[in-house]
Amino acid sequence: MEKLTAARLQALNDEHVRNLARMEQSNADVLVHSTDIPGGYVVPLHRHRRAQFLCVFSGVVLVATDRGRWMIPPGHALVIPQGLEHSVEMCSDVSMRSVYIHAPTGQAASPEPAVLEVTELARQLIATAVQQGRVPDDRGRADLVMALLLDEIGRLPERRLGLPFPASGRLAGLCRDFVDHPSPTAKIDDWARQLHMSRRTFTRFFRQEMGVSFVTWRQQACLFACLPRLAAGEPVTRVALDAGYESVPAFTTMFRRMLGTSPRAYLSSRAAA
């Protein structure tokens, strides 16, 4: 990954401010933006007056809001509702494309962030829309491409790559520590003891705070830690064992449940894309 010097960071921040101002001042119903950003850079908290369809072509991106965290691996996109304040962290060198939609419909109109799996058709339509934006040619054809893209976005399947996250408190501290050092064997009783709660009280409290069970959240957090390494090409066996799984089949079962495919199939499809 590129080393981010102070000058480079400032240049990236300045570029973000310019791009944001340009998009917010535009009256276009739909805007398409292409960007390549080095790993380690964090786009600070900001919001858009349009819904954003953030599509990752390569690398892994982590989007954080006060509602949770969403990890976007290659071949996936995040729908960010209009007006929602969010930051964007590059977990590796990233190439991404964004479609900004003034009057979203279908999946793009979701009131909550949602991770969608991007089809090859959607990917090609985005690439075409970006190219047409750089070299305006046939306006009629450009409108058709954009209309088909918006229709395709509305049909994309959703993937469970969101991670609920408490805004503050001792539970937030435990969650942050777990994200930094995830383990699929973490026990409810251990967390309950650290918060001075009974198992039943903690289980109820956790679901109220997070909207999901502790076991579901633990699985999602473990997957978060694995995706950047898999996207970088690390062997599945090494990633699975480092994540605390006793065997590759156990890891594959969790991965398939969350992403709908095996780790090797996921890597093969990303490489082909």
Buried (B, 14 or more C-beta within 10 A) or exposed (E): EEEBEEEEBEEBBEEBEEBBEEBEEEEEEBBBBBBEBBBBBBBEEEBBEBBBBBBBBBBBBBBBBEBBBBBBBBBBBBBBBBEBEBBBBBBBBBBBBBBBBBEBEBBBBBEEBBBBBBBEEBBEBBBBBBBBBEEEEEEEEBEEBBEBBBEBBBEBEEBBBBBBBBEEEEBEEBBEEBBEEBBBEBEBEEBBEBBEBEEEEBBEBBBEBBEBEBEBBBBBBBBBBBBBBBBBEBEBEEBBBEBBBEEBEEBBEBBBEBBEBBBEBBBEBBEEE
